[in-house]
Amino acid sequence: MAGTHTRVAIGVDGVIRRLRAIGRGLPPGDGVAVFNRMYLTVTETVRARLGEFADPGAVAELDVVFAGRYLLAVDAVAAGRRPPASWQPLFERRACPEVHPVQFALAGMNAHIQHDLPLAVIDTCRRLGREPGQLAADYHRINGLLAGVEAAVREQLMPGPDLLERIEPLTHRIGAWSVDAARDAAWSSVRVLWELRGLPGAAVAFTATLDGAVGLLGRALLAPTGLHPATAEARPHPATTPAGRLPVARSRPAGGGLQR
């Protein structure tokens, strides 16, 4: 186990270097840059806390495989190709001035969790010769970490209470999404894909349908609010705070990810 942990931990470090490089090449207000900063913080946090998981090697392997799907989308766009349908809304609307930064963050999480994560879990199970149930405990343990990140992102990117009434359309839209609901939906997709592993045609059809459905939700999350981020006086993103550390979330935000 120690050897596996070391090998994949190096892989996580490689992901972190790549995320930092992507961030350096993008203007701060770019929608992909907003998500990338948040994802870098998540990945650094997972790397620092690998020892807390029951199977650190499997978690690190999943982290690398999972990140690889986002990096493939980035590379596709850089090469002039279309990314998966789930990622298209974020890349298409990344420069829209009437989309608030918190919308970009949640849209990226939506694509990465609800589409990429189930596929990454299945790929990781195949690589390691495991079944999803053997990864379930650590998968759900990550929920607490991600919930804290989501809450902190909302707290940092949302405007102060004096402006909330003016941006009711924005607060209503993002209040309909939560990381807990998204990861629960992703785990349901894992179970379906695992049952379809002997039926490749059905698995491909399910994956394509999932990709399109997640993309539709992403477009809803990124619908322009008519409120420029500067008008909303959004606070700095967590990744721009001292030492790039997320503040400790005081509570979970009300509402949730698209509630199912």
N, C-alpha and C positions, 0 to 999 in steps of 0.2 A: 504493500500500500504506500509506503513512504516514497518509493521510486516513482509511482504513478503520480502522487501528489506533487513531487518536484517537477516532473515533466510538464504537467498541465498548468502548474503555477507559473512557469516560465511563459506558457502560452497566454495566460491572463496578462502578464506584464507586457507582452507584445501587443495585445488588444489595447491596453492603456496607452502605449506609445502611439499607436495608430489613431486613437481618438484624440489625443493631444495634437497630433499633426493635422488632423481634419479641422480642429478648432482654430489652429493658427492660420489656416488658409481661408477662413470665412469671416465676413464682417459680423460684429456682435449682434446686430439686429436681424440677421438672416434667420428664417424659421428653422432651418436644419441646424444652424449653430446653437439655437436655444435648446433644442432637444439634445444635441451632442454634448453640451456642457452638463446637462442633467445626467445623461447616460454615463459620462465619464465619472461623475461623482458616485453613481451607483456601483460601477465596476470597481472603483478604488475601494469602496466600502466592503463589497463582497470579498475582494482580495485580502483586505485586512482582517476579515472575520472568518476565513475559511476554517480555522480550527474549531469553530463553534458547531460545525455541522457533523452529523453522524458519519458521513462519507465525504470528506473534503475532496478527494480525488475526483469523484463523480460530479460533485458540484462545480469544481473548476473546469472539468471537461465540458459540462453543460454550458458554463459561462462563455467559454471560447466558441463553441458551436453556435450558441445563441447570438453572440456578437457578430459572428461571421455573416449572418443573414442581413443585418443592417449594413455591414461593410460592403456586401455584394450590391445592395441597392445604391449605396453611394458611388461605387465603382461603375455601375451601369449608367447612372446619370452622367458621370464624368466622361464616359466614353460615347455619349450621345444615344444611349439605348434607353428604353422605357424600363423603369423599375417595376416590381410587382404591383398589382392594382391597389393593394393595401397601403403602399408607400406613395403612390402617385399624388394624392391630395397634398401631402406635406411638401413634396418637391415642386409641385405646380404653383402653390400659393406661398412659397417661402418668402417672397418679397412683397406680399400684399400689405400696404400700410394700415389697412383697416382690420387686420387680424391681430389680436392681442398676443403677446408672448406666451401667456399661460395656455392659449389655445394651441400654439405650436408644440408646447411641451406635452400636452395631453394627447394631441393627435399622433405624435411620435410614439408615445407609450401605447396608444391604442393599436397602431400597426405592429409594433414590435412584440407586444404581449399576446394579442388575440390571434395574430397570424403566425409570426415567426416562432413564438415560444412552443406551441404544440409540435411543430415540425422539428424544432431543435431537440425536444425531449425524445421524440421517436428516433432521430438520428443518433442521439447519445446512447439510447438503449441498445441500438444495433451495434454501435462501436464497442460498447462495454460488455455485450452479451447479457444484458439485464432486461427485466420487465419493468414497465412504468411503476408498478406497485412498490418496487424496491427503491425507487427514487422519491416516492410520494411524501415521506416525512420531511425530507430536506426541502423539497419543492414548496411545501406549505410553510416551512420555517422561514423561508425567504419572504413570505407575505408580509410579516411584521416589519422587516427591513424596508421593503418597498413602500409600505403604507406610510412609514415615517418620512421617506423621501418625498412621496407625493404630497403629503400634508405640508412639508416644509417648502416645496416648490410653490404650492398655492399661496402660502403665507407670504413668501418673498415676492412673487410676481403680481399678486393682486393689489389693487389700489387701496388706499385707506378707507375707513368706514364713512367718512364724509362724502365720498364719491360713489358709494355703492348704489345709491338710489338712481343715479344717472346712468349706470351701466347694468341695469337689471337684465337686459337680454343676454349679456355676457355671463353674469352669475348664474342665470337659469340654465344656460347651455352647458357650462362646465360642471354644474352641480349634478348633471345627469350621468356623470362618468366617475367610476372609482376603480382603483387598482385591484381591490378585492374581488369585485364582480368580474373584472376582466380576466383575472387569473383563474377564477372558478370556471368561467366559460372556456378558457384555454385548456384547463385540465379535462373538461368534458370532451373537447376536441381530441385530446391525447387518447382518451379511452376509445373514441370512435375510430381513430386512425389505427390504433393497435388492433382492434377487432377486424379492420379491413386489410391488415398486412398481407393476407393471402389472396386478396382481390385487388391487384394493382390498378385495374381500370376504375373500380369504384373509389379507390383511395385518391386517384388523380382527380376524379370528378368532385369528390368532397373537398379536396384542397383548393380547387379552382373556385368552387362556390364560396368557401370560407374567405379566400383572398378578395373576391368581389364584395362580399358583405362587409368585411372590415373596411374596405376602401370607401364604401358608401357612408359608413359611420364617420370615417375620417373627414369626409366632405362636410358632413353636418357639424362636426366639431370646429371646422375651420371657416364656417360661413361668416363673412364680414359683419362686424357689429356696428360699423359706422363710427367707432370710437378709436381714435389714434392712440397708441400706447402712451405717447408723451402727454396727451390730455389726461389720461387716467393716472398719471404720476406713479407708474409702477415702481415698486422698490427694486433694488438690485437683485439679480439672480444669485442664488446661493453660491454658485461657482465663482462669483466675483467678490465674495466676502473674504475677510482675512483668512489666509491659509487654505482657501477653497473648501471650507468645511460647512456642512449643512448645520443649521441650528437645530436643536432638539425640538421636535414637534410637541406642542403642549397637548394637542388633542386631535382626533381624527376629524376631518371635515364632515359636515352633515351631507347627506345625499350620497351618491355613489356612481360608479362607472356605469356603462349603460345598464341600468337595473333591469334584470331579466326576471 
